[in-house]
Amino acid sequence: MHNLKHYFVHLHRFFLLINTKKISFMSTFRFEALKETAGRKPVEVKELDKKSVIFGSNVFNDKAMRQFLTSEAYKAVKSAVQHGTKIDRKLADYIAMGMKEWALSKGVTHYTHWFQPLTGATAEKHDAFFETSFDGSDPVEKFGGSQLVQQEPDASSFPNGGIRNTFEARGYTAWDPTSPAFIFGTTLCIPTVFVSYTGEALDYKAPLLRALAAVDEAATEVCQYFDKNVKKVTATLGWEQEYFLVDAALAASRPDITLTGRTLLGHASAKGQQLEDHYFGSIPTRVLNYMRDLENECMLLGIPVKTRHNEVAPNQFELAPIFEEANLAVDHNSLLMDVMQKVGERHNFKVLLHEKPFAGVNGSGKHNNWSMATDTGVNLLGPGKTPMSNLQFLTFFINTIKAVYTNEELMRASIASASNDHRLGANEAPPAIISVFIGDQLTKVLAELEGVSAGKLSPEEKTDLKLNVVGKIPDVLLDNTDRNRTSPFAFTGNKFEFRAVGSTANCANAMTTVNAIMAKQLKDFKAEVDALIEDKSMKKDDAIFNVLREYIKQTKAILFEGDGYSDAWQEEAAKRGLSNHKTTPEALKAKVSEKSLALFEELDIMSHVEAEARYEIELEEYIKKIQIEGRVLGDIARNHVIPTAIRYQNVLIENVKGLKEIFGAEFESVAKEQITLIKEISAHIASINSTVEEMTEVRKESNALATSEEQAHAYCFKVKPMFDVIRKSCDKLELLVDDELWPLTKYRELLFIR
């Protein structure tokens, strides 16, 4: 009864507001959200223990395996991780038994195969350990090798690019022992690959694992030139996750944030990031508590996060870990993005991972710091202390540049998405042109190497080269402090930083490409060196210097030292023959070029069918995202913005009528500004309405086109430009209409309330 009375009181107040024309329902929603946000208190977060103590507590890691597995089962898992050997089904039963006992000891009730389909999000289907006999008796906790090794999700429920038979929609998830199982909540999560009924990869993980195997094989063979003890090379990755935090109530008051992850309209705040006072400033208390809570969860899950700080834009932040083996790092980043949202709910935050959630301020990226390490403990992209170790460094350094030069279009395709298009080239992120930054010092080193004589080197030349060029690289790099902001692929002292990866992206997409092109390049390099040794009777060092010299000459076009986002680079890049694909439909074509298809097939990373399916899936994803954004924008513009503008216009009209009654013939001079406002509002309403109608028709025409390629092109170049027209008028109306009537939470509120 009390609740009913409470309801009618609120309902009465609501109608009073409507009737007095003071405020709309949506603006009520906005102001209620602001009121709720103003009353937020930081959520208390308790430190669980020292990070070194809790790290990996919920991971079936080496420590847990030693405790819960038999010696034979433990050795089988380690061998699979280190050497890729297949685990016998009988041993799988023993592993599953140990994993179950470990999980039950931690209060786990369910298990799931945790995988990364081509949706961009992770997927899971929970099954209980609990089972009974057919008559319902003898309840037991059961988990065997067959459940560990394989599950069967419906492959037709995920993007598949046509990879499935119509009569057989099954897909299979298969255990990946190289990435340890973990507990999240009360569920045991088992990292897996996802393949179709016919065996093709339907996820991000399977091609990545194949690319990592390919680069391991190719890099190990090249390492043999320098150290015969090297038996394995591991690609490493350290990602940097940027994100925005918005209060959950404010985010819920914006239909565009709720449905698309970004704001489709909204006038710039008077104060944005001009002063850059947010960057590296003190972290707001609510946010800091969120970060602490998130770090606790990360520690339990074995995600080695280390760095947290504010980013340049207001309410923008960054989290970065210690680098790890690439496959594990990719899994950790995919898991993190899920954990961030769940922890955000506890703190009444909405985490925005979109590359450009707000116009006019910096977007978010996910820099991928990539390198390679040997099983002897050497970073192949880190300078050494001897001429021989530095020659090894130069070999892998120059081969990386050559790999990027040869495959720059494929590199661009690997980071293409509808959301990342907003960020690339927006004076905050690298341009869409792929280039390599190495710094002035290393540029001089390459110039010295370029001058090496063709053929066999004289003893004097070789000595001079080793002592004065190669031998001094460590000293050179000590001074190499510049970190370029306008090059997508920058050398940062002991690794390459792929700066163009988007904040929502699965790192596997970029990492599969980087490791694949590197594997191909190292294979080609070894073949060239071996040919010189055999055919020209050159010594190993002479052959290596000769091949590297030619690579330096060939790759000059890709090297770029940065110019602060100047347009001049666009012109220069065109002269150099570098591609500049500014949109996803243009960029993605490189994935199905003859060269790319041949590369993936040669290295057994993706078949033609798998590569073409991904092309189709990414085009479809692009179309759907623009389509959704168009519908949402049309809805907000017509159902929220226009009615609000008309309501305010009616207020002005009543005001003009009143002035006419008072002043008679003189009213036009008295009401001049009001009349101007009325006309201005009418013009914007007309522009919005006509453009929304036109956009709807163009979408229908685009949907009717025969191929995904044609549809994507139409959505990119015909539908998407209309967003700006609609937005411009909506944002102008935001400045004209009474703030108390405006229904959408404004930029100044979204960006500065925390």
C-alpha positions in Angstrom: 0.0 0.0 0.0 2.8 2.3 1.0 4.6 1.6 -2.3 1.4 2.3 -4.3 1.0 5.6 -2.6 4.7 6.4 -3.3 4.1 5.6 -6.9 1.1 7.9 -7.3 2.9 10.8 -5.6 5.8 10.5 -8.2 3.2 10.1 -11.0 1.4 13.3 -9.9 4.8 15.2 -9.8 5.6 13.8 -13.2 2.4 15.2 -14.8 2.8 18.5 -13.0 6.2 18.8 -14.7 4.8 17.9 -18.1 1.8 20.2 -17.7 3.9 23.2 -16.7 6.1 22.6 -19.7 9.1 22.9 -17.4 10.8 19.6 -18.2 10.4 16.4 -20.3 10.5 12.8 -19.2 14.0 12.3 -20.7 15.3 15.5 -19.1 13.8 14.2 -15.9 15.8 11.1 -16.5 18.9 13.2 -17.1 18.5 15.2 -13.9 17.7 12.2 -11.8 20.8 10.5 -13.2 22.9 13.6 -12.2 21.3 13.6 -8.8 22.1 9.9 -8.3 25.7 10.5 -9.4 26.2 13.4 -7.1 25.4 11.2 -4.1 27.9 8.4 -5.0 30.4 7.4 -2.4 33.6 5.5 -3.2 33.1 1.8 -2.8 35.4 0.4 0.0 38.1 -2.0 -1.4 40.1 -4.2 1.0 43.6 -5.3 0.1 43.5 -9.1 0.0 47.3 -9.5 0.6 50.6 -8.6 -1.0 50.3 -8.9 -4.8 53.1 -11.5 -4.9 51.1 -13.7 -2.5 47.7 -13.6 -4.2 49.0 -13.6 -7.8 47.6 -16.5 -9.7 45.6 -17.9 -6.8 42.7 -18.7 -9.1 44.8 -20.1 -11.9 45.6 -23.8 -12.5 49.3 -22.9 -12.8 52.5 -24.8 -12.2 52.1 -24.6 -8.4 48.5 -25.9 -8.6 49.4 -28.6 -11.1 52.3 -30.0 -9.0 49.9 -30.2 -6.0 46.8 -31.8 -7.8 48.3 -33.8 -10.7 50.2 -37.0 -10.9 53.8 -36.8 -12.0 52.9 -38.3 -15.4 50.0 -36.0 -15.9 52.0 -32.9 -14.9 54.8 -33.9 -17.4 52.2 -34.3 -20.2 50.9 -30.8 -19.7 54.4 -29.3 -19.5 55.4 -31.1 -22.7 52.3 -29.9 -24.5 53.1 -26.3 -23.4 56.8 -26.4 -24.2 57.0 -28.7 -27.3 53.4 -28.9 -28.5 53.1 -32.6 -28.0 49.7 -34.2 -28.0 48.2 -35.3 -24.6 46.9 -38.9 -24.5 43.2 -39.2 -23.8 43.9 -41.5 -20.7 46.2 -38.8 -19.3 43.6 -36.2 -20.1 41.3 -38.1 -17.6 43.9 -37.8 -14.9 44.4 -34.1 -15.6 40.7 -33.4 -15.6 40.4 -35.2 -12.2 43.1 -33.1 -10.7 41.7 -29.9 -12.2 38.2 -30.8 -10.8 39.6 -31.4 -7.3 41.5 -28.1 -7.4 38.4 -26.3 -8.5 36.1 -27.9 -6.0 38.5 -27.0 -3.2 37.9 -23.4 -4.2 34.1 -23.6 -4.1 33.6 -24.0 -7.9 30.3 -25.5 -9.1 30.4 -25.2 -12.9 32.9 -25.5 -15.7 33.0 -23.9 -19.2 35.1 -23.9 -22.3 36.1 -20.3 -22.6 36.7 -19.2 -26.2 37.1 -16.2 -28.4 34.7 -16.4 -31.4 34.8 -13.8 -34.2 32.3 -11.5 -32.4 35.1 -9.7 -30.6 33.8 -10.8 -27.2 34.6 -14.0 -25.3 32.0 -16.8 -25.1 31.2 -19.4 -22.5 28.5 -22.1 -21.8 28.4 -23.2 -18.2 27.9 -26.9 -17.2 27.6 -28.1 -13.7 30.0 -30.6 -12.3 26.8 -32.1 -10.7 25.4 -35.3 -12.2 23.0 -38.0 -11.2 22.2 -41.6 -12.3 19.3 -42.1 -14.7 16.8 -42.6 -11.9 17.9 -39.4 -10.1 19.9 -41.2 -7.4 23.6 -41.1 -6.5 24.4 -37.4 -7.0 28.1 -36.9 -7.8 30.5 -34.2 -8.9 31.8 -35.4 -12.3 34.3 -34.0 -14.7 36.4 -36.3 -17.1 38.9 -36.0 -19.9 36.2 -35.8 -22.6 34.7 -32.7 -20.9 38.1 -31.2 -20.5 39.2 -31.8 -24.1 36.0 -30.9 -26.0 32.6 -29.3 -26.0 30.0 -28.6 -28.7 28.6 -25.1 -29.0 26.4 -24.4 -32.0 28.7 -23.0 -34.7 25.8 -21.3 -36.5 25.2 -19.1 -33.5 28.6 -17.3 -34.1 30.0 -15.5 -37.1 31.3 -18.1 -39.4 31.6 -16.5 -42.9 29.9 -19.5 -44.5 32.1 -22.1 -42.9 29.5 -24.7 -42.0 27.2 -27.1 -43.8 23.6 -26.3 -43.6 22.8 -29.8 -42.3 25.5 -29.8 -39.7 25.8 -26.6 -37.7 28.0 -28.0 -34.9 31.2 -26.5 -33.8 33.8 -27.8 -31.4 35.8 -26.2 -28.7 39.1 -27.9 -28.0 41.3 -27.4 -24.9 44.4 -25.2 -25.3 46.8 -26.5 -22.7 49.3 -23.6 -23.4 46.9 -21.2 -21.6 46.1 -22.3 -18.0 42.6 -22.8 -16.8 41.3 -20.3 -14.3 38.4 -19.6 -11.9 36.1 -16.7 -12.3 33.3 -16.4 -9.7 32.3 -20.1 -9.2 33.1 -21.3 -12.7 36.2 -23.1 -13.9 37.1 -21.6 -17.3 39.1 -23.7 -19.7 40.7 -21.7 -22.6 40.0 -23.3 -25.9 40.1 -23.0 -29.6 36.8 -23.0 -31.6 36.6 -24.9 -34.8 33.8 -25.9 -37.2 32.4 -29.4 -37.8 34.7 -29.6 -40.8 37.8 -28.5 -38.9 38.2 -24.8 -39.9 39.1 -22.2 -37.3 36.1 -20.0 -36.1 38.0 -18.0 -33.6 40.9 -15.7 -33.0 43.0 -18.2 -31.0 43.6 -21.0 -33.5 45.3 -18.8 -36.2 47.3 -17.1 -33.5 48.7 -20.4 -32.2 49.6 -21.4 -35.7 51.3 -18.0 -36.3 53.3 -18.4 -33.1 54.4 -21.9 -34.1 55.5 -20.5 -37.5 57.5 -17.6 -36.1 59.1 -20.0 -33.5 60.3 -22.3 -36.2 61.6 -19.6 -38.5 63.2 -17.5 -35.8 64.9 -20.5 -34.2 66.5 -21.4 -37.5 67.9 -17.9 -37.9 69.1 -17.9 -34.2 71.2 -20.9 -35.1 73.5 -18.6 -37.1 74.5 -17.0 -33.8 73.8 -19.5 -31.0 73.5 -23.3 -31.6 71.9 -23.6 -28.1 68.7 -21.9 -29.0 65.9 -24.5 -29.4 62.8 -22.3 -29.1 61.8 -18.7 -29.8 58.7 -17.2 -28.0 56.9 -14.2 -29.3 56.0 -11.8 -26.4 53.3 -9.2 -26.0 52.7 -6.4 -23.6 49.4 -4.5 -24.2 48.3 -1.2 -22.9 44.5 -0.9 -22.3 43.0 2.5 -22.5 39.4 3.1 -21.5 36.8 5.7 -20.3 34.8 5.5 -17.1 31.3 7.1 -16.9 28.9 6.9 -14.0 26.5 4.0 -14.7 23.4 6.3 -14.2 24.7 8.9 -16.6 25.6 6.2 -19.2 22.1 4.7 -18.8 20.6 8.1 -19.6 22.2 8.1 -23.0 20.6 5.6 -25.5 23.6 6.0 -27.8 26.1 4.9 -25.2 23.8 2.0 -24.1 23.3 0.7 -27.7 26.6 1.6 -29.5 29.2 2.2 -26.8 29.8 5.8 -28.0 28.0 9.2 -28.1 26.5 9.8 -31.5 25.8 13.4 -30.7 26.6 16.0 -28.1 28.2 19.4 -28.3 31.8 19.8 -27.1 32.2 20.9 -23.5 33.7 24.4 -23.0 36.5 22.7 -21.2 37.8 19.5 -22.7 41.4 18.3 -22.6 42.9 21.6 -23.7 44.9 22.1 -20.5 45.8 18.4 -20.3 45.4 18.7 -16.6 43.9 15.2 -16.3 46.9 13.4 -17.8 49.1 11.9 -15.1 47.2 13.9 -12.5 46.1 12.5 -9.2 43.6 9.7 -9.8 40.0 10.5 -8.5 39.1 8.5 -5.4 36.1 6.6 -6.9 38.3 5.7 -9.9 41.3 4.7 -7.7 39.1 2.3 -5.7 37.8 0.9 -9.0 41.4 0.4 -10.1 42.4 -1.2 -6.8 39.4 -3.6 -7.0 40.2 -4.4 -10.7 43.9 -5.1 -9.8 42.9 -7.5 -7.1 40.8 -9.5 -9.6 43.6 -9.4 -12.1 46.1 -10.7 -9.5 43.8 -13.6 -8.6 43.5 -14.4 -12.3 47.3 -14.2 -12.9 47.1 -11.1 -15.1 50.3 -9.3 -14.3 49.0 -5.7 -14.3 51.6 -3.2 -13.2 50.8 0.4 -14.4 47.7 2.5 -13.8 47.2 6.2 -14.6 45.0 8.9 -16.0 45.1 9.4 -19.8 44.9 12.7 -21.7 41.2 13.0 -22.1 38.9 13.7 -19.0 37.7 10.5 -17.5 40.1 8.5 -19.6 42.5 6.0 -18.0 45.0 3.3 -18.8 46.0 -0.1 -17.4 49.1 -2.0 -18.5 50.8 -5.3 -17.5 54.2 -6.8 -17.6 54.8 -8.5 -21.0 54.1 -12.2 -21.4 54.1 -15.0 -23.9 51.9 -13.7 -26.7 49.1 -16.3 -26.6 48.7 -15.9 -22.8 48.9 -12.1 -23.1 46.0 -12.2 -25.7 43.9 -14.4 -23.4 44.6 -12.1 -20.5 43.6 -9.0 -22.4 40.4 -10.6 -23.6 39.6 -11.7 -20.0 40.5 -8.3 -18.7 37.9 -6.5 -20.9 35.2 -8.7 -19.4 36.5 -8.3 -15.8 36.7 -4.5 -16.2 32.9 -4.4 -16.9 32.0 -6.7 -14.0 34.1 -4.8 -11.5 32.7 -1.5 -13.0 29.2 -2.7 -12.0 30.3 -2.9 -8.3 31.5 0.7 -8.5 28.5 2.1 -10.5 30.7 2.7 -13.5 30.1 2.0 -17.1 33.5 1.1 -18.8 33.7 2.5 -22.3 36.2 0.6 -24.4 35.1 2.2 -27.7 37.9 3.8 -29.7 36.1 7.1 -29.9 33.3 7.4 -27.4 33.4 11.2 -27.4 34.0 13.6 -30.3 36.6 16.3 -29.8 38.7 14.5 -27.2 41.3 11.7 -27.5 40.1 8.3 -28.3 41.4 5.0 -26.9 44.0 2.6 -28.3 45.7 -0.6 -27.2 49.3 -0.3 -28.0 50.8 -3.8 -28.6 54.4 -4.1 -27.5 55.9 -7.0 -29.4 59.2 -8.8 -29.3 60.7 -12.3 -29.4 62.7 -14.1 -26.8 64.9 -17.2 -26.9 64.8 -20.2 -24.5 68.3 -19.1 -23.6 67.0 -15.9 -22.1 67.8 -13.4 -24.9 65.5 -10.7 -26.2 66.0 -10.7 -29.9 65.1 -7.1 -30.3 67.3 -5.9 -27.4 70.9 -4.9 -28.2 73.6 -7.0 -26.6 77.1 -6.4 -25.3 79.1 -8.0 -28.0 79.4 -7.4 -31.8 78.0 -10.9 -32.4 74.9 -10.4 -30.1 74.4 -7.0 -31.8 74.6 -8.6 -35.2 71.8 -10.9 -34.1 69.9 -7.9 -32.9 70.3 -6.1 -36.2 69.3 -9.2 -38.1 65.9 -9.4 -36.3 65.5 -5.6 -36.2 66.0 -5.1 -40.0 64.0 -8.2 -40.8 61.1 -6.8 -38.8 61.3 -3.5 -40.9 61.4 -5.6 -44.1 58.4 -7.7 -43.0 56.3 -4.5 -42.3 57.5 -2.9 -45.6 56.4 -6.0 -47.6 53.1 -6.3 -45.9 52.0 -2.8 -44.8 48.6 -3.2 -46.3 48.0 -6.4 -44.4 49.2 -4.7 -41.2 46.6 -2.0 -41.8 43.9 -4.6 -42.4 44.7 -6.3 -39.1 43.6 -3.3 -37.1 40.6 -2.2 -39.2 37.2 -1.8 -37.6 34.3 0.6 -37.7 35.2 2.0 -34.3 38.9 2.3 -35.0 38.3 4.3 -38.1 37.2 7.2 -35.9 40.5 7.2 -34.1 43.2 6.6 -36.8 44.4 9.9 -38.2 42.5 12.0 -35.7 45.6 13.9 -34.4 45.7 11.7 -31.3 46.7 8.3 -32.9 48.8 7.2 -35.8 47.5 7.9 -39.3 46.1 5.0 -41.3 49.4 5.0 -43.2 51.6 2.2 -41.9 55.2 3.3 -41.2 58.1 2.4 -39.0 59.8 4.7 -36.5 63.3 3.8 -35.4 64.8 7.1 -34.2 67.7 9.2 -35.5 70.4 7.1 -33.9 69.4 3.8 -35.4 68.8 5.5 -38.7 72.5 6.5 -38.7 73.5 2.9 -37.9 71.5 1.6 -40.9 73.2 4.3 -43.1 76.6 2.9 -42.0 75.5 -0.7 -42.8 74.1 0.4 -46.2 77.6 1.5 -47.1 79.0 -2.1 -46.7 80.8 -3.3 -49.8 79.0 -5.8 -52.0 80.3 -9.4 -51.7 83.0 -10.5 -49.3 84.2 -7.9 -46.8 87.8 -7.1 -46.3 89.3 -7.9 -42.9 89.7 -4.2 -42.2 86.2 -3.4 -43.2 84.7 -6.2 -41.2 86.7 -5.2 -38.1 85.7 -1.5 -38.5 82.1 -2.5 -38.9 82.0 -4.7 -35.9 83.9 -2.4 -33.6 82.6 1.0 -34.6 79.1 0.4 -35.9 77.7 -2.9 -34.6 79.7 -2.9 -31.4 78.5 0.6 -30.3 74.7 0.0 -30.7 74.1 -0.3 -26.9 75.7 3.2 -26.4 73.6 4.6 -29.2 70.4 3.3 -27.7 71.1 4.9 -24.4 70.4 8.2 -26.1 67.4 7.0 -28.0 64.8 8.7 -25.9 62.3 9.9 -28.5 59.1 8.0 -28.8 57.2 8.9 -31.9 53.5 9.5 -31.6 52.7 9.6 -35.3 54.0 6.3 -36.5 51.9 3.1 -36.1 54.9 0.8 -35.6 57.7 2.3 -33.4 60.9 0.8 -32.1 61.1 1.7 -28.4 64.6 0.5 -27.4 64.0 -3.3 -27.0 60.6 -4.0 -28.7 58.3 -2.7 -31.4 55.1 -1.0 -30.4 52.2 -1.4 -32.7 50.4 1.8 -31.8 47.4 1.6 -34.2 45.6 -1.3 -32.5 42.1 -0.3 -31.3 41.0 -0.4 -27.6 38.1 -2.8 -28.4 40.2 -5.1 -30.5 41.1 -8.7 -29.7 45.0 -8.5 -29.8 45.1 -11.8 -31.6 44.1 -10.2 -34.9 47.1 -7.9 -35.0 49.4 -10.4 -33.3 48.5 -13.2 -35.8 49.5 -10.8 -38.6 52.7 -9.5 -37.1 54.0 -13.0 -36.2 52.9 -14.4 -39.6 54.7 -11.8 -41.7 57.8 -12.1 -39.4 57.8 -15.9 -39.9 57.6 -15.5 -43.7 60.3 -12.8 -43.7 62.7 -14.9 -41.6 62.2 -17.9 -43.8 63.0 -15.8 -46.9 66.0 -14.2 -45.1 67.5 -17.6 -44.2 67.0 -18.9 -47.8 68.9 -15.8 -49.1 71.7 -16.1 -46.6 72.1 -19.9 -47.2 72.2 -19.3 -51.0 75.1 -16.8 -50.7 77.0 -19.2 -48.4 76.5 -22.1 -50.8 76.6 -20.4 -54.2 79.1 -17.6 -53.5 81.2 -19.4 -50.9 80.7 -16.5 -48.5 81.3 -16.7 -44.8 78.2 -16.5 -42.7 78.9 -12.9 -41.5 79.6 -11.7 -45.0 76.4 -13.3 -46.3 74.3 -11.8 -43.4 75.8 -8.3 -44.0 75.1 -8.5 -47.7 71.4 -9.5 -47.3 70.8 -6.9 -44.6 72.4 -4.2 -46.7 69.9 -4.9 -49.5 67.0 -4.9 -47.1 68.1 -1.4 -45.8 68.1 -0.1 -49.4 64.7 -1.7 -50.2 62.8 -0.5 -47.1 63.7 3.2 -46.8 60.1 4.1 -47.9 58.6 2.6 -44.8 60.8 4.6 -42.3 59.3 7.7 -41.0 60.5 9.8 -38.1 57.2 11.7 -37.5 56.0 15.2 -38.1 53.3 15.8 -35.6 50.3 14.8 -37.7 51.1 17.1 -40.6 49.2 16.7 -43.9 52.6 16.7 -45.6 53.1 13.1 -44.6 50.0 12.1 -46.6 51.6 13.5 -49.7 55.0 12.1 -49.0 53.6 8.7 -48.3 51.8 8.7 -51.6 55.1 9.5 -53.4 56.8 6.6 -51.6 54.1 4.2 -52.7 52.6 3.5 -49.3 48.9 2.8 -48.9 46.6 5.1 -47.1 43.3 3.2 -46.5 41.3 5.5 -44.2 38.3 3.3 -44.0 37.7 -0.3 -43.0 36.1 -1.5 -46.3 39.1 -0.2 -48.2 41.6 -1.6 -45.7 40.1 -5.1 -45.4 40.7 -6.0 -49.1 44.3 -6.7 -48.3 43.2 -9.8 -46.3 42.1 -11.5 -49.4 44.8 -10.4 -51.8 46.7 -13.2 -53.6 49.8 -12.3 -51.6 48.1 -12.5 -48.2 46.2 -15.7 -49.0 49.5 -17.3 -50.2 51.3 -16.2 -47.1 48.8 -17.6 -44.6 48.5 -20.8 -46.6 52.3 -21.3 -47.0 52.7 -21.0 -43.2 49.6 -23.2 -42.5 48.1 -20.3 -40.4 44.8 -20.0 -42.4 43.5 -21.8 -45.5 42.0 -19.7 -48.3 38.5 -20.6 -46.9 39.4 -19.5 -43.4 40.9 -16.2 -44.6 38.0 -15.4 -47.0 35.5 -16.2 -44.2 37.2 -13.7 -41.9 37.0 -11.1 -44.6 33.3 -11.7 -45.0 32.7 -11.7 -41.2 34.6 -8.4 -40.7 32.7 -6.7 -43.6 29.4 -7.9 -42.1 30.4 -6.6 -38.7 31.2 -3.2 -40.2 27.9 -3.0 -42.0 25.9 -4.0 -38.8 27.7 -1.5 -36.6 27.0 1.4 -39.0 23.5 0.2 -39.5 22.8 0.1 -35.7 24.4 3.5 -35.3 22.2 5.0 -38.1 19.1 3.6 -36.5 20.0 4.8 -33.0 20.9 8.3 -34.3 17.7 8.5 -36.2 15.7 7.4 -33.2 17.3 9.9 -30.8 17.2 12.8 -33.3 13.5 12.3 -34.1 12.1 11.1 -30.8 14.2 13.1 -28.3 15.9 16.1 -30.0 13.1 17.3 -32.3 10.3 17.1 -29.7 12.5 19.0 -27.2 13.3 21.6 -29.8 9.6 22.0 -30.6 8.7 22.3 -26.9 11.2 25.1 -26.5 10.2 26.7 -29.7 6.6 26.8 -28.4 7.8 28.6 -25.3 9.5 31.2 -27.5 6.3 31.5 -29.6 4.2 32.1 -26.5 6.8 34.8 -25.5 6.5 36.5 -28.9 2.7 36.4 -28.7 2.9 38.1 -25.2 5.3 40.7 -26.5 3.0 41.5 -29.4 0.1 41.9 -27.0 2.1 44.4 -24.9 4.0 46.3 -27.6 1.7 46.1 -30.6 3.3 47.2 -33.8 6.7 47.6 -32.0 6.9 44.0 -31.0 9.1 42.9 -33.9 12.0 45.0 -32.7 11.5 43.9 -29.1 11.1 40.2 -30.1 13.8 40.2 -32.8 16.1 37.7 -31.1 13.3 35.4 -30.1 12.0 35.3 -33.7 15.6 34.7 -35.0 15.8 31.7 -32.5 12.4 30.4 -33.7 13.6 30.4 -37.3 17.0 28.9 -36.5 15.3 26.1 -34.6 12.9 25.4 -37.5 15.9 25.2 -39.9 17.7 22.7 -37.8 14.5 20.6 -37.2 13.9 20.6 -41.0 17.6 19.5 -41.7 17.4 16.7 -39.1 14.1 15.3 -40.3 14.9 15.4 -44.0 18.4 13.8 -43.5 17.0 11.1 -41.2 14.4 10.2 -43.9 17.0 10.2 -46.6 19.4 8.1 -44.5 16.6 5.5 -44.0 16.1 5.3 -47.7 19.8 5.0 -48.4 20.1 2.2 -45.8 17.3 0.3 -47.6 19.1 0.7 -50.9 22.4 -0.4 -49.4 20.8 -3.5 -47.8 19.5 -4.5 -51.3 23.0 -4.6 -52.8 24.2 -8.0 -54.0 27.5 -8.5 -52.0 28.8 -7.6 -48.6 31.6 -5.6 -50.3 29.1 -3.4 -52.1 27.0 -3.0 -48.9 30.0 -2.1 -46.8 31.1 0.5 -49.4 27.6 2.0 -49.5 27.3 2.2 -45.7 30.8 3.8 -45.5 30.5 6.4 -48.2 26.7 7.1 -48.4 25.1 6.3 -45.0 27.9 7.3 -42.6 28.4 10.9 -43.9 24.8 11.6 -43.0 25.7 11.1 -39.4 27.7 14.3 -39.4 24.9 16.3 -41.0 22.3 15.1 -38.4 24.8 15.6 -35.5 25.7 19.1 -36.5 22.1 20.3 -36.3 21.4 18.3 -33.1 24.5 19.8 -31.5 23.5 23.3 -32.5 20.0 22.7 -31.0 21.7 21.7 -27.7 23.2 25.2 -27.5 19.9 26.9 -28.4 17.4 24.9 -26.2 16.9 25.6 -22.5 19.2 23.4 -20.5 16.4 22.3 -18.2 14.6 20.9 -21.2 17.5 19.1 -22.9 17.0 15.4 -22.6 20.5 14.0 -23.1 23.2 14.1 -20.5 25.8 16.6 -21.8 29.5 16.2 -22.5 30.5 18.4 -19.6 28.5 16.0 -17.3 29.8 12.8 -18.9 33.4 13.8 -18.9 33.8 15.7 -15.7 31.6 14.0 -13.1 33.4 11.1 -11.5 
